[in-house]
């Protein structure tokens, strides 16, 4: 029986599916005040629309990544898109906050779509196109964020919040149609059929849930309270048990031995550290854009326009992806990581000393987008270079989980710093903004130094 062959429309279809879900995952941050008003809950309670989405995403992403290494890749992708579609409709139709949170939880599967599309690209694209295809798919995360934020700002400023979720539902529905038409049908005959690691998935799910719950709610509960410390203690115990389990089973959820390769280690360490810094810069940029000018740093943009501050980030990441396609013909992937980190560091330092004018914020966001787009394009390709095809989905999904965990760390760190430096009007003062930006800049410098040191070590080994 001949295996189904993809046409030239496969990569555009996968990029569209990944982009649609990246936009869905970016909906929410600007809508927190609106949701608080609509459902008559506090701002801290409304933040759960972000927390529940993040928790579900971190839990399901490694599971979806491992399943995408199996024979039913297309069926799994269509099924995941269906659940995201249902979640969008539930959120749009919700009449109370509990139902709304159920919709947001179902939308959390959007975090696992990119690793699934990368596994499909590695499996079905010709070798000469797979590296560039994987890079394009990885960058859709940052590109989708740059589209989702302006969309949210437009809707929050002029329409009811439900329109954001109806748009998400329409976007995902069209992505489902595109995937059904373009992705090869039938089971993947080359994929291994192995027992799913249920114990590993269960322990990792609870471990990540405890970790992210503590990070997300630490600012609200208090970092030294029994609830927060208990979350971190449970996370430490469960994640330690998970590592021991994964090293013993024959077919683990995530093959940690494979991830010990130098390229995979560098990519994963960069994912969590750069994810932390990136989310700090993005969240602070959004705050500066909407803060009143009386704070001494605010740009006083209404919510209608505030989302557009992220648009240069999206444009920068998209352009970086296009450049990476050409650069990979001349330089190695290991060179792209420090190059991208250099751009992120430069933008962080720029924003540290120049962030009181709109044009300064826009330039900073553009350069951040260029740097993030470069590194995000390189990380999966580095992993794919040293990981067998049958392990790619789980390996890339683990990288995605680390980005998500890093993002939650970044949000928590910036939130804690700004909460400790509130002015009389309830907005962070200029010292808090400067300190948060300084921490992100220092983090960028540390990442860059580490990558340059690794690059130098690699050159000495090669010599």
Order of alpha helices (4+ residues) and beta strands (2+ residues): alpha-alpha-alpha-alpha-alpha-alpha-alpha-alpha-alpha-alpha-alpha-alpha-alpha-alpha-alpha-alpha-alpha-alpha
